[in-house]
Amino acid sequence: MKLPDIKLVKSWLKEGYKQNPGPWVKHSELVANAAKIIAMQINDLNPNKAYTMGLIYDIGRIVGVMQDRIILYSQKDIWIN
């Protein structure tokens, strides 16, 4: 699986925070760090990929909380909730 570059993901989070301020960005960073630490303990997991996936797991918050809607985020063909 090809993941977006970390710098690009962090720029998404920065812009997302401007559109929808709140603790979700810090939470995403904490999830990313936890995912990396866990991946470091498991031979078959890539810590950098786990970190990236942790950052983007809640990327849908960029547009705010939306009930029962799925949005196609055009950048890199990533589906977000």
DOPAVEX-145185 format. One record per residue (C-alpha): x, y, z; residue in three letters. Coordinates in pm, 1 decimal. Each point is the difference from the previous one (the first is absolute). Layout:
! residues N
<pt x="X" y="Y" z="Z" code="Ala"/>
...
This chain:
! residues 81
<pt x="0.0" y="0.0" z="0.0" code="Met"/>
<pt x="136.5" y="338.6" z="-98.4" code="Lys"/>
<pt x="-53.6" y="258.2" z="270.4" code="Leu"/>
<pt x="25.9" y="376.9" z="-33.5" code="Pro"/>
<pt x="319.4" y="171.4" z="109.2" code="Asp"/>
<pt x="16.1" y="99.8" z="369.8" code="Ile"/>
<pt x="56.3" y="366.8" z="-90.3" code="Lys"/>
<pt x="-312.1" y="-3.0" z="-216.2" code="Leu"/>
<pt x="-207.9" y="-162.4" z="274.4" code="Val"/>
<pt x="122.9" y="252.0" z="256.6" code="Lys"/>
<pt x="-92.2" y="282.2" z="-237.6" code="Ser"/>
<pt x="-351.7" y="-150.4" z="-28.3" code="Trp"/>
<pt x="-26.8" y="-2.3" z="378.2" code="Leu"/>
<pt x="123.6" y="359.1" z="25.6" code="Lys"/>
<pt x="-252.6" y="119.3" z="-257.8" code="Glu"/>
<pt x="-269.6" y="-215.9" z="155.7" code="Gly"/>
<pt x="56.8" y="160.1" z="337.0" code="Tyr"/>
<pt x="-56.4" y="341.2" z="-157.3" code="Lys"/>
<pt x="-334.3" y="-118.0" z="-141.4" code="Gln"/>
<pt x="-107.5" y="-199.9" z="304.8" code="Asn"/>
<pt x="195.3" y="90.0" z="316.0" code="Pro"/>
<pt x="-6.0" y="-246.3" z="284.0" code="Gly"/>
<pt x="190.7" y="-273.6" z="179.6" code="Pro"/>
<pt x="-34.3" y="-247.5" z="-289.2" code="Trp"/>
<pt x="338.8" y="98.2" z="-148.7" code="Val"/>
<pt x="189.0" y="-62.3" z="323.5" code="Lys"/>
<pt x="-195.1" y="-323.3" z="43.1" code="His"/>
<pt x="106.5" y="-110.0" z="-349.9" code="Ser"/>
<pt x="363.5" y="69.4" z="89.8" code="Glu"/>
<pt x="-34.1" y="-205.9" z="318.5" code="Leu"/>
<pt x="-159.9" y="-286.9" z="-194.1" code="Val"/>
<pt x="282.8" y="17.8" z="-255.5" code="Ala"/>
<pt x="264.8" y="-18.9" z="271.8" code="Asn"/>
<pt x="-174.8" y="-292.4" z="168.5" code="Ala"/>
<pt x="-31.9" y="-182.0" z="-334.7" code="Ala"/>
<pt x="371.1" y="50.2" z="-65.9" code="Lys"/>
<pt x="98.5" y="-132.4" z="342.3" code="Ile"/>
<pt x="-220.5" y="-305.9" z="-43.7" code="Ile"/>
<pt x="136.5" y="-64.1" z="-350.8" code="Ala"/>
<pt x="355.6" y="16.0" z="134.5" code="Met"/>
<pt x="-82.6" y="-301.1" z="216.5" code="Gln"/>
<pt x="-136.9" y="-213.6" z="-285.0" code="Ile"/>
<pt x="243.4" y="-131.9" z="-259.3" code="Asn"/>
<pt x="-231.1" y="14.3" z="-301.7" code="Asp"/>
<pt x="-122.5" y="356.8" z="49.9" code="Leu"/>
<pt x="162.9" y="314.9" z="-134.8" code="Asn"/>
<pt x="12.2" y="267.7" z="274.2" code="Pro"/>
<pt x="3.1" y="287.3" z="-251.8" code="Asn"/>
<pt x="-307.0" y="-131.5" z="-181.6" code="Lys"/>
<pt x="-174.8" y="-55.3" z="333.2" code="Ala"/>
<pt x="80.7" y="359.6" z="98.1" code="Tyr"/>
<pt x="-139.1" y="136.2" z="-327.4" code="Thr"/>
<pt x="-315.3" y="-207.8" z="30.1" code="Met"/>
<pt x="-44.3" y="122.2" z="357.1" code="Gly"/>
<pt x="14.9" y="359.6" z="-122.1" code="Leu"/>
<pt x="-261.2" y="-49.3" z="-270.2" code="Ile"/>
<pt x="-239.7" y="-230.5" z="182.5" code="Tyr"/>
<pt x="-225.1" y="292.5" z="100.1" code="Asp"/>
<pt x="74.2" y="230.5" z="-293.9" code="Ile"/>
<pt x="-369.8" y="44.5" z="-68.1" code="Gly"/>
<pt x="-9.0" y="247.5" z="285.8" code="Arg"/>
<pt x="139.5" y="251.2" z="-247.9" code="Ile"/>
<pt x="-354.7" y="65.5" z="-112.1" code="Val"/>
<pt x="-148.8" y="-27.6" z="345.7" code="Gly"/>
<pt x="-230.5" y="-252.4" z="154.5" code="Val"/>
<pt x="-251.5" y="-121.3" z="-255.6" code="Met"/>
<pt x="-256.8" y="-268.7" z="72.5" code="Gln"/>
<pt x="-47.4" y="-288.6" z="-240.2" code="Asp"/>
<pt x="198.9" y="150.2" z="-284.0" code="Arg"/>
<pt x="308.0" y="-119.6" z="-182.7" code="Ile"/>
<pt x="207.5" y="247.8" z="-191.3" code="Ile"/>
<pt x="251.5" y="-78.8" z="-271.0" code="Leu"/>
<pt x="307.8" y="204.9" z="74.3" code="Tyr"/>
<pt x="140.0" y="63.4" z="-346.3" code="Ser"/>
<pt x="363.1" y="27.0" z="110.0" code="Gln"/>
<pt x="165.8" y="-341.2" z="-50.4" code="Lys"/>
<pt x="-337.1" y="-179.6" z="-33.3" code="Asp"/>
<pt x="-37.8" y="-49.5" z="375.3" code="Ile"/>
<pt x="-347.2" y="-78.2" z="137.7" code="Trp"/>
<pt x="-80.3" y="174.6" z="324.9" code="Ile"/>
<pt x="-296.2" y="-0.2" z="239.9" code="Asn"/>
